């Protein structure tokens, strides 16, 4: 019997991915700051998460690595926390006791779960992830740009059941509008290579506040642009636009 695979988008890039009874939290973000607004409801608090078997973090930006919120919410600091070396030092300083460093193409295991870091590129050092357990495979794209190395994922890992990809094409105005996150068209092109059974966009509702949106960042906040591009490039892929708190089950 196929293991149930589901994902619940808590908000932004924070996802609760469940392989049967194995529960993985990605890129935690539960609070907000002056220029970091989720732009949508946060569907859970740290206190209501329940048991988490592993946390995977793509990079150290606050909106993906809100470790202070986990600590303040009484999160179990013995839970394996997996990410690149830039995240590991922060996590250890916050009191996490089982910190696993993985860089591109390196793996670690937690019970039946295998976590493999895959390449990424952003404004700071970032990895993406392939998560596997009980014959099911998920690609988690954090907020990376599209990098050519990601096209190797199907040959390395076989069928992808679920791909979770950023789509807002975030640009930093003060850096001559340098793009630091893949946009809808780039995410759809990667989706066409990965050919997952299901794809879920994320990292699109975030904004920097009224002043910040004018002075700091520019982004596409409409995930329908991604869905339209996937329909053009990979029409067999089931794209789900998921509100925070909605659990989707992958066939």
N, C-alpha and C positions, 0 to 999 in steps of 0.2 A: 504494500500500500504506500502511495506517495505521501511524504511528510507534508503537512500543511505549512505553507509559506505565506506570511502576511506582512504588511507594513502599515504603520500608523504614523502619519506626519504630525508631529507635535507642533511644529512651526519652523519656518526657514529651512535649514538643513538638518534639523534635529528630528530624527526618525526613530521609531521603535520597530525593529525588524525581528520577526519571530519565526524561527525554524522549529515547528512543533513547540516543545517546551523551552527551547533555548531562546533567550531574549537579549537582543543587542541594541544598545543605544548609540546613536551616531551624533557627532558634532553638537554637544549640548549647548543650548541657549535658552535661558529661562527668565532673563531680566532685560532691562534696557538702560541705555545711557544717553547723554545729551545728543549725540549724533548717530545713535544706533537704535532704530525703531523697527520692531518686527513687521509692522504694517498689517498685521492680522492677529486674531486671538491666539494666545499660547494655550494649547489644548490640555496641558497637564502641568502639575507642579512637581518638583522633585519629590515631595512627600507622598504623592499619589502614584508614582511610577511603579511601585511594587518591585519584585526581585528583578535585578538586572545581572546577567551572566558575564557581560563584557561591554566595555565602552570603547568605541573607536573614534579617533579624532584626527582630522586631516591636516590641521595646521593650528597655529597659536592665536589667530585673530579672535578677539573677545566673542564675536557672534558665532563662533564655532567651538570655543574652548572656555565656556563659562564655568570654570571649576569652582569659583567662589560660591556660585549658586548651589552646586552639588554639596559642597562642604556645609554651607549654612542650612541646607535642607536635610541634613542627617544622612546623606548617602553613605553606603558602606564603602569605606576607603580601602578595603581589601579586595574589591572587585577588580579584575584585570583591566588595565587601561592601556590601550594599544595605539601607538602613533609614532611619528618620526622623532628624531632626537631633539628637535626644537621644542616639541611638546613634552617630552619626557622630563626635562629638567624642571619645567613649571609644575608638572604633576607631582613630582617627588617633593618639591618645596611646599606644596599644599597638603602633604601628608598621605598621598596615595602610596600604598605599600607594594602593589604588584604591577609595576610599570614595564611594559614590553616595548622595546624600540624595534620598529621595522621600517626599512627604507625600500625603495622600488624593487619588486620581485622577491622580497624576503617575506617569510611566513612565520606565524606562531599559531599554537592551538590552545583552545580552551574547551576541555571536554571533547565533544564531537564536532565543535566549530573550528574551522581553519580560516584564519584571517591572513590574506596576502596583500601587502602594499603594492600598488601599481603606480606608474608615473603620474605626475601632476605638475602643473605650473601655475603660479599665482603671484601676487605682489610680495609674498614671503615664501619660504620653503614649504611645499605641500606635497602630500601623497594622496592618492585615491585608494580605493580598496575593492578587492573581490572577497566576498564572504561566502563560505561553503559549509553546508552541514546536511547530512542525511540525503545526499543526492541532489540538493537544491543549490543554486548559485545566484548571487546578487552582486551587481556592480554598483558601487556607491561613489559618485563623482565629486563629493564635497562642493567646492566652488572653483574648481580648476578651469583653466583654459583647455581647449582641445589640443592635445599633443599627439604627434604621429605614433608614438610608442603604444598608445591605447588601442590602436588597430590590431595589435598582436594578441589581444585578450581572447578572442574566440579560438585561435589555434592553441593557446596555452590551456584554456579552461573549458572548452566545449560550449554546450548550450547555456546561454544566460537566461535564467527565468525572469529576473526583474532587473531593470536598469533605472537608477535614480540619478537624475542629471540636473545641474544648474542651467538656467536658461536666460538670465537677465543681461548678459553682456556688459557687466558693470565696467564703467570707465571712470578714471580719476581725473577730474577737471584740472587740478593743479599740476598734473604730470602730463600736460599736453594731451589730455583725453586718452591716456594709455588704457587699453582694454586689459582687464585682469581676470575676467570670468568669461566662459564661453557664452555665446549668444544663442538665440533660438535656432538659427540656421546651422550653426556649427554643432550644437547639441543634436539636432536632427540628423546631420551627416554622420556623427558618431553612432547614433542609434541605428542607422542603416547598416553600419559595419557590425555592430554588436548583435543585431537581430534578436533582441530579447522577446520573450513571450509578452511581457508587459513593460511599459515604461511610465515613470512618474516624474514630472518636472518639479523642481523645488528651487529655492533661492531666488525668488522673483518678487515677493511682497515687500522685502526689506527696503527702507529708505533712510535718509539722513536728516529728516526734519525739514521744515520749510526753508530755512537758511542753508542747511547742508546740501539739499537737493539743488539749490541754485549755485552754490559755491564749491562743493566738494565732489559730488558724484553725479553720474548720469546713468540711467539703467532703463531697461524694458521691463515693466511690471505686469505684462499681460501674458500668461502662459499659453493662451490660445494661439499665439504666434508659433510656438513650438509644436503644438498639436497639428496645426495646418502644414508645417514643414514636414513633419513625420508622415502625414497622410500623403504628401507628394513623393517623398523619398523612400519610405518603407511602409506602404499601406497595410501590410500584414500585421504590423505591431499594434497592440492594443494600448493606446495612450489613455491614462486616467488623470484627470485634473482633480486633485484631492484637497478638500477643505481640511484644516487642522482638526484632528480628533476622529477623522474618518478612517476606519480600518479597511484596507483592500486585501483581498485574498487572491493569490496568483494561482491560476489553474495548473 
